[in-house]
Amino acid sequence: MRRGGLRRAICASVTAGVLLSAATACDHKAERSLPGGAPGVASASPRRAAPTRPAGVGERIWKRVPARARQVVVVYGERWDSPYSVVVLYQKRGSAWERTAGWPAHNGRLGWTTDHHMDDEHSPVGVFSLTDAGGTLEDPGSRLTYWHDYSTFESMLLPGEAHDHDFDYVIAIDYNRFKGVPPFDWNRPDGVEKGGGIWLHMDHGDGTSACVTVPESGMRTLLRVLDPLRHPVVVMGDRERLRA
């Protein structure tokens, strides 16, 4: 081959190599930018599995939820010693649990306990059914049995303007109480020392003696949505214990 022809062949070979390298580099870049799947083949992101229990609720406490329950109110306490929490309503759709509403909330002034006693100012950690409701205001359309009794609920209010509306709406948490009776029934099947009278009720802006409080909109929603035919329960505690 003549010297000029050899020079042209070498140049052509180098140019082809550069182009091939550039193309290969682009291919690798394209691979890295794909969301998933086989190299060079775009594929849709995999579907997330439907949640089989509410977020942040561990297996240990979830085992205490009755299998027939189709509505769960989860009270996520901020810390074991904090009065701040969040209340979230979950409803079961098919085999999955769907979050349908949520509100800022308060719990016991001193936080949470697994061994609640009367006047300890802690909310009890646990799983409890929700069967009975009532308040100083007339029934807003509750599916739970509703006891409207202005004078009785009014007589139980703590003094001070901040508490004037605490018991406008109440849902009894079935901790140490009989079911099928008004929330203000003071019979205690496990004894007076184990406390009781623990309710979901209207929020007054700070911690409670042991109850869980939510805004008026939350109480109205819960009263209208919680259905005894769906066996509602409350799962409550600080986030660390709930996750365990």
C-alpha positions in Angstrom: 0.0 0.0 0.0 1.2 3.5 -0.8 2.2 5.8 2.1 -0.8 8.2 1.4 -3.3 5.2 1.3 -1.9 3.9 4.6 -2.3 7.3 6.3 -5.9 7.5 5.1 -6.7 4.0 6.4 -5.2 4.7 9.9 -7.2 8.0 10.1 -10.4 6.2 9.2 -9.8 3.5 11.8 -9.1 6.1 14.5 -12.2 8.1 13.6 -14.4 4.9 13.7 -12.9 4.0 17.1 -13.7 7.5 18.5 -17.2 7.3 17.2 -17.7 3.8 18.6 -16.3 4.9 22.0 -18.6 7.9 22.1 -21.6 5.7 21.2 -20.7 3.2 23.9 -20.3 6.0 26.4 -23.8 7.3 25.5 -25.3 3.8 25.8 -23.8 3.5 29.4 -25.2 7.0 30.2 -28.6 5.9 28.9 -28.5 2.8 31.0 -27.8 4.7 34.2 -30.7 7.1 33.5 -33.3 4.3 33.2 -35.6 3.9 36.1 -35.2 0.1 36.1 -35.4 -3.1 34.2 -32.8 -4.7 31.8 -30.0 -2.6 30.5 -31.1 -0.5 27.6 -34.8 -1.4 28.1 -37.1 1.1 29.7 -39.6 -0.4 32.2 -42.3 1.0 34.5 -41.5 1.3 38.2 -42.7 -1.7 40.1 -46.0 -1.3 42.0 -45.8 -0.9 45.7 -47.4 -3.8 47.6 -50.7 -2.8 49.3 -50.2 -2.1 53.0 -51.4 -4.9 55.2 -51.5 -2.7 58.3 -51.3 1.0 59.0 -48.0 2.7 58.6 -45.8 2.8 61.7 -47.6 0.0 63.5 -45.4 -3.0 64.3 -46.4 -6.7 64.3 -46.4 -7.0 68.1 -49.2 -4.5 68.8 -51.0 -5.3 65.5 -51.5 -8.9 66.7 -53.9 -7.4 69.3 -56.2 -5.9 66.6 -59.2 -8.2 66.1 -59.3 -9.9 62.6 -62.8 -8.6 62.0 -61.8 -4.9 62.5 -62.2 -2.9 59.3 -61.6 0.6 60.8 -58.6 1.6 62.9 -57.9 4.9 64.6 -54.1 5.2 65.2 -52.9 7.6 67.8 -49.2 8.3 67.1 -47.7 9.8 70.2 -44.7 12.0 69.4 -42.6 10.6 72.3 -43.1 8.5 75.4 -43.1 11.6 77.6 -44.8 14.0 75.3 -48.5 15.3 75.2 -48.3 15.8 71.4 -49.7 13.3 68.9 -51.4 12.7 65.6 -54.6 10.8 65.1 -55.1 9.0 61.7 -58.1 7.1 60.5 -57.5 4.0 58.4 -60.1 1.9 56.7 -59.8 -1.5 55.1 -60.4 -1.7 51.4 -60.2 -5.3 50.3 -57.0 -6.6 51.9 -55.3 -3.2 52.1 -55.5 -0.4 54.8 -56.1 3.0 53.4 -55.4 6.3 55.3 -58.6 8.4 54.9 -58.2 11.3 57.4 -55.8 12.7 60.0 -55.6 15.5 62.6 -53.1 17.0 65.1 -53.9 15.8 68.6 -53.0 15.7 72.3 -52.7 12.8 74.8 -51.8 12.6 78.5 -49.8 15.5 79.9 -46.9 13.2 80.9 -47.0 11.0 77.8 -47.7 7.3 77.6 -47.6 4.2 79.9 -48.2 0.4 79.6 -49.4 0.3 83.2 -52.0 3.1 83.5 -53.4 4.0 86.9 -55.9 6.6 88.0 -54.7 10.2 87.9 -51.2 9.3 86.6 -51.7 11.8 83.7 -50.5 9.2 81.1 -52.5 7.7 78.3 -52.5 3.9 78.1 -50.7 2.2 75.3 -52.8 -0.5 73.7 -55.6 -1.6 71.4 -59.1 -0.8 72.5 -62.6 -1.1 70.9 -64.8 2.0 70.2 -68.4 1.3 70.8 -70.1 4.3 72.6 -70.3 8.0 72.1 -72.1 11.1 73.4 -71.7 14.7 74.3 -73.3 18.0 75.3 -74.3 18.6 71.7 -77.0 16.7 69.9 -76.1 13.7 67.8 -74.3 14.9 64.6 -75.1 11.7 62.8 -73.1 9.2 64.8 -73.2 5.5 63.8 -72.0 4.6 67.2 -74.6 4.6 70.0 -74.8 8.3 71.0 -75.9 9.6 74.5 -76.8 13.3 74.4 -76.8 14.5 78.0 -75.9 18.1 78.4 -76.1 18.4 82.2 -74.1 15.2 83.0 -71.2 16.0 80.6 -71.3 19.7 81.6 -70.9 18.8 85.2 -67.7 16.9 84.5 -65.8 19.7 82.8 -62.7 21.1 84.4 -63.0 24.7 85.4 -61.8 27.4 83.0 -62.9 28.7 79.6 -60.4 26.6 77.8 -62.4 23.5 78.7 -65.9 24.8 77.9 -66.2 22.6 74.8 -64.2 19.6 75.8 -67.2 17.3 75.9 -69.2 18.7 73.0 -68.5 15.4 71.4 -67.1 12.3 73.0 -66.1 8.7 71.9 -65.4 6.4 74.8 -62.2 4.4 74.5 -63.0 0.9 75.9 -60.3 0.9 78.5 -61.6 -0.5 81.9 -65.2 0.1 81.1 -68.3 -1.8 80.2 -69.6 -1.6 76.6 -73.1 -0.5 75.7 -73.3 2.2 78.4 -72.9 6.0 78.3 -69.3 7.2 78.3 -69.8 8.8 81.7 -70.7 5.4 83.3 -68.2 5.1 86.1 -68.2 1.3 86.7 -64.7 -0.1 86.4 -64.5 -3.8 85.7 -60.8 -3.9 86.5 -61.1 -1.8 89.6 -61.0 2.0 90.3 -57.2 2.1 90.7 -56.7 1.1 87.0 -58.3 4.3 86.0 -60.9 4.8 83.3 -63.1 7.5 81.7 -60.6 7.7 78.8 -62.1 9.3 75.7 -61.6 10.8 72.4 -62.9 14.3 72.7 -62.6 17.9 71.6 -59.1 19.4 71.8 -58.4 22.3 74.1 -54.8 23.0 73.0 -52.7 21.0 75.4 -52.2 17.7 77.3 -54.9 15.8 79.1 -55.4 13.7 82.2 -55.3 10.5 80.0 -57.7 11.2 77.1 -56.9 11.8 73.4 -58.2 15.1 71.9 -58.7 16.1 68.3 -60.2 19.2 66.6 -64.0 19.5 66.2 -63.7 18.5 62.5 -62.0 15.3 63.5 -64.6 14.4 66.1 -67.5 15.0 63.7 -65.8 12.9 61.0 -65.1 10.0 63.4 -68.6 10.1 64.8 -70.1 10.0 61.3 -67.7 7.4 59.8 -66.9 4.9 62.6 -69.4 2.1 62.1 -70.1 -0.7 64.7 -70.6 -3.1 61.8 -67.0 -2.5 60.8 -65.8 -3.1 64.4 -63.7 0.0 64.9 -60.7 0.0 67.3 -58.1 2.5 68.4 -54.4 1.7 68.4 -52.6 4.1 70.6 -49.2 4.8 72.0 -45.9 6.6 71.4 -44.3 6.0 68.0 -41.5 3.9 69.4 -43.8 1.5 71.1 -46.2 1.4 68.2 -43.3 0.4 65.8 -42.0 -2.4 68.1 
